[in-house]
């Protein structure tokens, strides 16, 4: 069966699933346009024709900036048409205004699968990560478990655009902060060595706590942040206290560790 082009109208409501999540298996070319824009009316049929020629090897997503102001503001669209290529949850290419067809095809060819290659996920290899699937918040959680901060950040932003009051957002943002702090200092053994040499090293203690939190070991993470709070409240704008509060967002108010460490924080603060 001959493959067909894949074209969608992208909105704040479907951007997480149909653009960010979909880009993990198929690149998504996002065209930001407006009905009153003359160059947009010239570019759009060109992109449509290219999508037809590529027959499903990429997804063409059209964003009407007049209707989807949240998306336009989020991506800081200042000139239209603006076209972005999203792959593995990140913007990997971008151009503004009209471009020659050959240039657009060259851009796509750097990321799309070759013609004739089956439109299926490649077989798993040793150490390969499976594609993230599920509800948007579950997809972000899978990225966080892999410590893929860039993909998780993109997913959180898309979820916030679609559902600004989504109850999972505080916990997801907190977990992202822990992953980013851990990724900034990836050698946990070196952090332990640094603390053994100097127990007052605030950067090492915070990073090590973040490693524990990213791994789900909140009992150890909370103990490390409380110790840092006791030793050096001023470090990094009171990052220890802020991290404790973020961990409470992840665990939830009913968790026994939250009640325990709220009491300990209160005794330090007062």
LINJONOR-V733572 format. One record per pair of residues at least 24 apart in sequence whose ideal C-beta (glycine too) atoms are under 6 Angstrom apart, sorted by the first residue. I is the first residue (numbers start at 0). J is the second residue. Records with the same first field share a line. If there is no record, write none. Layout:
BEGIN
I = J + J
END
This chain:
BEGIN
2 = 54 + 55
4 = 50 + 51
5 = 55 + 58
6 = 50 + 59
7 = 60
8 = 61
9 = 60 + 62
10 = 67
11 = 69 + 70 + 160 + 161
12 = 161
14 = 157
15 = 135 + 157 + 158 + 161
18 = 60 + 85
19 = 88 + 153 + 154 + 157
20 = 138
22 = 85 + 86 + 88
23 = 87 + 130
24 = 120 + 130
25 = 58
26 = 57 + 84 + 86 + 110 + 111
27 = 58 + 60 + 85
28 = 57 + 59 + 84
29 = 60 + 83
30 = 61 + 82
31 = 62 + 64 + 76 + 79 + 81
32 = 79 + 80
33 = 64 + 65 + 79
36 = 79
38 = 80 + 97
39 = 79 + 80
42 = 80 + 97
55 = 118
56 = 111 + 112
57 = 107 + 111
69 = 160
73 = 160
86 = 110
88 = 150 + 153
89 = 149
136 = 167
139 = 171
143 = 174 + 178
146 = 178
148 = 178 + 179 + 182
151 = 175
169 = 248
170 = 248 + 249
173 = 245 + 248 + 249
174 = 249
176 = 245
177 = 209 + 212 + 213
178 = 213
180 = 206 + 209
181 = 209 + 210 + 213
199 = 230
201 = 227 + 231 + 234
205 = 238
217 = 246
221 = 246 + 260
225 = 263
228 = 267
229 = 267
END
